[in-house]
């Protein structure tokens, strides 16, 4: 008889919801289940194989004297597209006896070729249906010398399944949110927009690559003692005022926030001033605000090089490689003569390319062409800090 005391139940449920946030905690949760059911394996089949891709599973247990998941969570390719336990009712606990007789199971090629070599005979599990990831297969197994799974163990598994289902759904939701956040961050960086999160004292909490580059060159902005500062005292005084103002405006997420403020920062290099926008960030209503970002500081370098992708630009406007190369040089602020010299071509050749570019893009002036490129999606195909792509192909 399998019993579940309150401490073990608390440990198991806690580990499941911790696993929703941190993948490495899945081993802890599965190990608890393994011990609780005296199992030789506990497995989550995350992806069933198809013609296009191999399946994937997470497992804990012992194979040939080696514990699976010694480091963290072990992922193994899952080869079996069709098993005797496919197409079962969702979220319903089952054993082998619910699907076939013992004789049928013993003669099953799946048992002989897949289960027997790993010491798998008795099986308890469920196909767990989640909103975002379809069905995930949960399996608890024992070898043939162990007793089969009884009524109490089935009931215990039924108590675990709802928590496992919620933890998996939460994990998928958080994973999707993280992926979307990373995608947004990449888009911001490809547009060469610096973004810095600061607290009420100006302490830098986070920054993207574009902002890190601007800080490293110390041409208008710098970090001193972990705090964001402008290069000149008068600019720094205004920047600190805007950050404090953003902190005072930040309210709970239900109350809204104040409007962003803007300023320009003088650069020691003499280049065009940096444009800065400071925007308050709404604080969550369920926290006191300590250690939370108070403001987002956005920085745009007006003289920075365009990160537009040459390959994307070619496809967008139907240009030749040479025409694309010239267009990108113009978008980076060069005159036609400077672009021709940079590319090592004659001025007459550059003018011929420009006429063809005008014809293909429908613009009539060089300034319109620059605006067209800078406002297009071409920069989203590039990478932060990359130089012009090679157009030799």
Steps between C-alpha positions, in 0.01 A plus 500: 500500500635842400438777753555870462572694817449875516871586488560287191190640333617855573847423365359343182252779424761768576753335267243481220425872514868584538561292187251720318747787553834319490545196276762335720239448774322239285755246618411567864130458427546183296740354757238548773244320285751223428565444869136532596392229254813283541544535123800429284412781258287813496469660157343805340471460124505862386473447129377197310715429192373575152633459149671839526654490849615272777294480815629624834465377855624584850577202722643400838599144584782251465624338179785249513610625841497868400256750644325715244503871567815507717574859398151646480224384269592250231338533159489192282382449142171315493476267203154348520237666288240232574463314831221293652430798726428759231168683457384447858256729680663823613591548867377151590729268699545152354704182542592231249199296614266779384630471146572129444523163669822376659541250218465769234749718686755219522472439127510869410792591275515840673561327836753256355707749302471816706385428854667167580860614429451786749334286766154647451197279559237662725376840387286772656440832329282754325497713187492855634333757278626860528361812330821592316705183453242238412536165677794407718539137601572427866625149580597322824650152456629199694686187399335157478629383841315786672127496582255661260337834570194471724188701575667725757784585263256581222313732739826664603595557137157656441576748780834591342382543139308832550806662659727363229263628233491849651878507542552397137249759378669769710842394372380524140344840561814638665716353226286663232508833685879479529529422129281797408697726734827389342352564155395853599845568645668381181275726292585802718873425469481452123350848481808627690284626785674495836287408800604521866290408803585702812367525853407824674863583581615448142656162574517295181295182533521380141603622156500371145803471271437830321494685832809315623690614192399864552608483864832335420607777262403762765389750240212666684415225750698300754450281805668610824467282809231301322290812436413649164643847450523756221848621405444867582375618845210705364375207290552264792291720729214492249531125446482435874196727525320306226578167667373625838192637330438167330523327837249737657262449206520121500178366649339160520422320178130580543561868555709570193820699477606848402620618162859447382743792507773576247834679491813518288849425630803693381781274379870574567581379146301786352265263319128568487346483847363171628123491520372364831148412613431407863176311556355393836428129549183394678569316824318180576224540755620192693842630597640793691714609208840445659759392245256535213581707190358848532570623149602396152761724338495483120798637304530556127823590327401710200838450333522127562539270203192329363487128574276431199548154355619504141326170428167626636540832317562318170180300542294800613588731214611264223850649483819344370782436749687806377190720524428373850857569608476857375159553663627388838798734480265788424274396787805527726530870414760496225469722195493336159865593442604367844304178444668448160842546656413267789384231256789551260284582200492794258264790561328442166441137599355614834271745320380223267430278798313784671276557195415130495431508876266798457313316226459181705403666828282777356683785675642809330749640748790360699345625826182305420708188438671534837166547674360198314782276618503623858121462536486157335530162667850455354672574836305214661689254284840615623696441818613749762849623434530322165664666209352505151437146385723350239334523160750294309236239442 
